[in-house]
Amino acid sequence: MKIIISSLTLILLLTNISCDNSIGPDDSFVNSTKLIYISNASGNYEVYSKDLVSNKIIRLTNSFETKNKPHFFPDGGKILYSTSYSDGGKIYSINFDGSNNRLLEDSCDYSPSEDISPDGNFIVYQKEFIIPNSNYSLTYIALMNSDGSNKKIISPKPGAQPRFSNGGNLICYTNYGGTEPSKIILYNIQTQLTDSISIPGLGSYESILNPQFSPDGDKILFNTNIDAGFAFYTIGLDGENLTRLSPYNFFTEDFRYSPDGKYIVFAKWDGEVQHIYKFNNNGSNLKMLSDNNSFELNPECSRDASKIVIMNADGQNRQVLIDSQSKVFLPVLW
């Protein structure tokens, strides 16, 4: 097994957050016409949609349950979202205009970590099972059609944080290692077979956080604690070429590739605030995109990779897209 340590230069990029309350995009957002997000504007935290051309905002949900991160279906016309309450989670789909709200799954995990296949035909998620005669539960990986039909468990053992490949034929997720090191599991939708990737040097009880395919499908990005602290790594689908991309002490589950695969964007705690960072896909050119005094999370990229909500990919030209008097979480551009 060859382990590669990339060189990485830290560059702080300080940006000023605009205080302009004109809630509209400038021409730089012309390729992103829709926004979904969670806000407490109505008192409860609800899912909203906003047309960035007409500036029309629609509240899509109205319930007491906790709302998790919403997702666009590939065509941008429909949204997937989940809710959480003390008795577990539910998964819904709804049109961008607020019509056709549909319950797809009523017994998933409290935080189902759902993902949509690139063709929009399938949804993968975490499903919770209560251990009999105990207060504990385990999550397994489940797959269903996008209309909620044909639900099935695809993980032979407990697992978490499933993600589709860009080709849509593979799903990766992490299992619970317990007394054995965790592994990355690959599931082939066509053959319904699983394979596993072991991480060299990973100890017992150590977690693999948020494994996800690179856009070209050649490797998997993840965060874990191998020896000197948490860091970003990639590994090939064959289990070879483990590469550390970041310094140690970079613990986060909030990260993703840009759609073109050229950079990785993530949120990380710095003391009592959380900042957004990015670095190139080989680990070089680390930049902090947030203002020193800002608290930001859940960085999302536009489809053309030129934007990170709510700024350009270089951290400049921040936009106020939502009324700043209300709290806004988990924005997603389409």
Secondary structure, DSSP 8 states (H G I E B T S, - for coil): --EEE----EEE--------------GGGTT--EEEEEE-TTSS-EEEEEETTT--EEE----SSEE---EE-TTSSEEEEEEEETTEEEEEEEETTS---EEEEEEE-SS---EE-TTSSEEEEEEEEE-TTSS-EEEEEEEEETTS-S-EE--SS-EEEEEE-TTSSEEEEEE--TTS--EEEEEETTT--EEEEE-TT--TT--EEEEEE-TTSSEEEEEEESSSSEEEEEEETTS--EEE-S-S----S-EEE-TTSSEEEEEEEETTEEEEEEEETTS--EEE-S-TT-------B-TTSSEETTEETTS-S----S-TTS-EEEEEE-
